Amino acid sequence: MSDKETIVRAFLADWSAGDARKLADYFTEDAVFQMMPRGDEVRGREAIHEDFKAQLSWCTDCAFEIIALAVSGDTVFTERIDRM
């Protein structure tokens, strides 16, 4: 398993665990996060943390089933079923 694959799998596990701080710590201080289909940009680690806290307030039993995962350079692709 590559480091990038390990990071993506850990991120999804942390999301399922509901830990907004741990999720935000994957990002740099000046990161820009955009979740589709919502589309708006969230800028900075602390803003990302607040956004994740808000999302996790309604997504209290999230689970991610990875069907396929591939790594190409700095990009990780996932095909998955998200249960909210």
Buried (B, 14 or more C-beta within 10 A) or exposed (E): EEEBBEEBBEBBEBBBEBBBEBBBEBBEEEBEBEEEEEEEEBEBBEBBBBBBBEBBEEBEEBEBEEEEBEBEEEEBEBEBEEEE
